[in-house]
């Protein structure tokens, strides 16, 4: 059984999901892969994890680094979870390229190289948007590629973090 809660953000509605103790999902309403980790049965309920996450989101949307992390439980393949772990290392207000993540993945696995496209697929299927900061991942050429919540939201999130988006380009 999953539990859900709705949050009205400045960038649109957000649905949160939990297993009862940990945050398991966070999606902008109607985004690509919305609810990808939700079971068929879910109830809307107020839970401590949702209150903690709402506090995090309120601080974040005020333009500040929340400085703490709600309890997360990421469900996915080992490869995807490893990519998501790297996303969690990208500091507030900074970006990383898909290629840089691929290099880190290769280093961790003792490989010569790793596919940036495979990394991109894992980034795109991140079930806990914003908190697991997939919006901080950009193309090697500085393009704002691949955000399931939409490029406009990606730009807005990076702007909230005071990333200089004037140096970034729209996807081709």
C-alpha atoms as one frame of an Amber mdcrd trajectory, in Angstrom:
protein
   0.000   0.000   0.000   1.280   3.429  -0.970   0.218   6.737   0.508   0.010
   9.985  -1.428  -0.256  13.647  -0.628  -0.720  16.691  -2.860   1.351  19.862
  -2.659   0.686  23.091  -4.558   4.068  24.463  -5.575   4.784  27.747  -7.371
   5.509  25.606 -10.459   2.313  23.537 -10.324   0.838  20.628  -8.421   3.131
  17.972  -7.023   2.161  14.493  -5.877   4.204  12.912  -3.084   4.264   9.161
  -2.426   5.332   7.186   0.626   5.541   3.630   1.886   4.380   4.968   5.263
   7.822   5.922   6.554   9.948   7.087   3.621   9.365   9.278   0.595   9.156
   6.997  -2.466   7.966   9.435  -5.120   7.669  13.107  -5.987   6.282  14.128
  -9.376   4.875  17.247 -10.950   1.287  16.440 -11.850   1.010  14.944 -15.348
   4.779  14.847 -15.910   6.399  12.077 -17.927   6.600   8.846 -15.890   4.133
  10.280 -13.327   3.527   7.807 -10.520   5.936   5.265 -11.993   6.624   3.631
  -8.622   3.087   3.778  -7.217   1.253   0.543  -6.540  -2.298   0.135  -7.794
  -3.627   0.806  -4.308  -2.869   4.130  -2.711  -4.584   6.310  -0.128  -4.191
  10.021   0.392  -3.105  10.492   3.975  -1.198  12.921   6.170   2.011  11.297
   7.404   5.074  12.629   9.256   7.233  12.021   6.146   4.897  14.251   4.133
   5.098  17.021   6.745   8.905  16.776   6.674   8.909  16.845   2.865   6.518
  19.823   2.756   8.887  21.695   5.087  11.775  20.833   2.704   9.753  21.999
  -0.332   8.634  25.241   1.345  12.253  26.130   2.162  13.409  25.109  -1.327
  10.736  27.141  -3.126  11.665  30.166  -0.988  15.029  30.070  -2.809  17.100
  28.500  -0.048  18.977  25.244   0.369  16.867  23.245   2.864  20.002  21.845
   4.515  18.401  18.500   5.372  17.039  15.501   3.519  13.700  13.765   4.071
  13.978  10.007   4.514  14.066   8.501   1.006  13.482   5.029  -0.376  14.414
   4.810  -4.044  13.037   1.834  -5.957  14.685   0.885  -9.237  17.331  -1.288
 -10.800  20.780  -1.297  -9.187  22.089   0.761 -12.129  19.388   3.416 -11.729
  19.846   3.578  -7.960  23.584   4.088  -8.446  22.909   6.984 -10.850  20.390
   8.492  -8.400  22.988   8.228  -5.612  25.330  10.326  -7.760  22.544  12.877
  -8.353  22.293  13.287  -4.584  25.947  14.442  -4.549  25.340  17.408  -6.893
  25.436  20.468  -4.638  22.605  22.991  -4.492  23.153  25.667  -7.143  25.524
  23.565  -9.260  25.142  21.349 -12.313  26.739  18.190 -13.645  26.697  16.735
 -17.162  25.461  13.318 -18.189  29.026  12.590 -19.303  30.446  13.488 -15.899
  27.950  11.136 -14.250  28.897   8.411 -16.758  32.595   8.895 -15.913  31.831
   8.618 -12.195  29.760   5.472 -12.813  32.619   3.941 -14.811  35.102   4.845
 -12.066  32.915   3.277  -9.374  32.499   0.101 -11.412  36.128  -0.167 -12.481
  35.230   0.278 -16.153  37.023   2.206 -18.858  33.841   4.046 -19.856  30.076
   4.146 -19.398  27.348   5.278 -21.772  26.047   8.798 -21.120  22.818   7.725
 -22.878  22.297   4.916 -20.345  22.864   7.451 -17.576  20.328   9.743 -19.238
  17.711   7.001 -19.156  18.256   6.495 -15.436  18.185  10.235 -14.741  14.914
  10.531 -16.674  13.273   7.800 -14.594  14.158   9.375 -11.237  11.038   8.828
  -9.095  11.788  11.598  -6.562  12.120  14.799  -8.555  13.575  18.020  -7.125
  14.888  16.357  -3.923  16.932  13.886  -5.988  18.084  16.747  -8.213  17.843
  15.448 -11.763  17.103  19.051 -12.826  20.790  19.816 -12.126  21.929  17.520
 -14.956  22.717  19.202 -18.277  24.134  18.205 -21.640  27.884  18.370 -22.312
  27.257  21.378 -24.579  25.356  23.224 -21.833  21.930  22.284 -23.168  18.954
  21.933 -20.837  18.053  18.453 -21.994  15.911  15.752 -20.494  13.657  16.876
 -17.663  10.479  14.822 -17.220   8.789  17.800 -15.533   9.407  20.012 -18.584
  12.235  22.311 -19.663  10.443  25.418 -18.334  10.328  23.901 -14.857  13.955
  22.803 -15.117  14.940  26.396 -15.917  12.811  27.697 -13.035  14.345  25.228
 -10.554  17.881  26.123 -11.625  16.925  29.809 -11.395  15.680  29.290  -7.826
  19.119  27.890  -7.025  20.727  30.916  -8.682  22.430  28.890 -11.417  23.456
  31.227 -14.268  21.012  29.903 -16.848  22.099  32.540 -19.392  25.021  30.211
 -20.243  22.721  27.248 -20.851  20.927  26.530 -24.116  17.604  25.017 -25.085
  17.745  21.464 -26.463  18.133  21.156 -30.214
